[in-house]
Amino acid sequence: MAAELLGDTTPHTNDPCDFCGSLNRELLATLDRHGKPLNTGICRTCGMVAHWQRPTEAELQEFYTNEYRQSYHGEETPSPRRVRRAWVNGQRIYRRLKPFIGPKDSIFEVGAGIGCNVKAFELNGHRAAGIDPGEGFQRFSHEQLRADVQNRNLFDLPVSQQHDVILLIHVIEHFRSPRRALEHIHKMLPANGLLYVECPNLAAPFATRSRLFHFAHITNFTPSSLKMLAESCGFRVVECFSDEGNPNLQVLLEKSKTMRQNIDEENYERTLEAITRYNALTYSLRPSYLFNRVAKLASYAAEYLIGPAWLKGLTQRCQAEKPMNQVPVQRNAA
Ligand SMILES: [Zn+2]
């Protein structure tokens, strides 16, 4: 369907599907959400949507270096608004997972960013640590929040099974191969260890197809494609918290003994249908869109006004709970 619309623009080089290995893929889009060239394809066998050609590790490294400079202008301290949003998110994730984890379970976050999720669990009595490949706000995380977030790469970590729960929050879509990442994480967990994943939901309403894709999001998951991949890497779904309209997938997985390579044969058609459901007008006229826009603007204003005082209170609290000499020394990636 999409290949016919795009005619001769279909590029010939096509990476195999990360889930099923098929080369039978169809081009969905040739531009990213900013109008820059980016080829995105859907696997006709399993419905997995990903870059037509996955970037090399060197290309990714260069992208993140430039992206970081452009987005943050080299600032070493995140804005109060950024920290506040990350903090509120960390509290939400803690409350969500609390019924599923033991009081002494250890938590490890892959892609921990500022460190607010790690800190949320730590302040509630858990051993909590994380890694982040970027040097972004690590100084802030380390010195202000006293969070144990180290500058390391997932694949450099030993598979020692020392973590009861692993968090992967808006990270899985960034991996060159999500399969490789889940397989590595599987080895890091003990039997019945938990993995909590959040990532954008491709099946949720978006303005238009042209607004969907982003260079940094190498794989675009639907509820079904995330489930298929997780099961084939040795996990079972404990609970999916997000409904189909949620812009983010929120799924709790458990390490299981079996790896099931089941292909949901309807995922391809369902995914195509989902991403062509809305156009810009019908999307913007949805009551939930209008409500969310107003709520967002109000929260921006509140964050701007109270942010600095709030941040001061937070850092004082974190520093009082964990003096500097108890913070593990950070190690750079090998
Ligand atoms: Zn596939």
Boltz pocket constraint, residues with backbone or C-beta under 6 A from the ligand:
constraints:
  - pocket:
      binder: B
      contacts: [[A, 17], [A, 18], [A, 19], [A, 20], [A, 21], [A, 22], [A, 43], [A, 44], [A, 45], [A, 46], [A, 47], [A, 48]]
      max_distance: 6.0
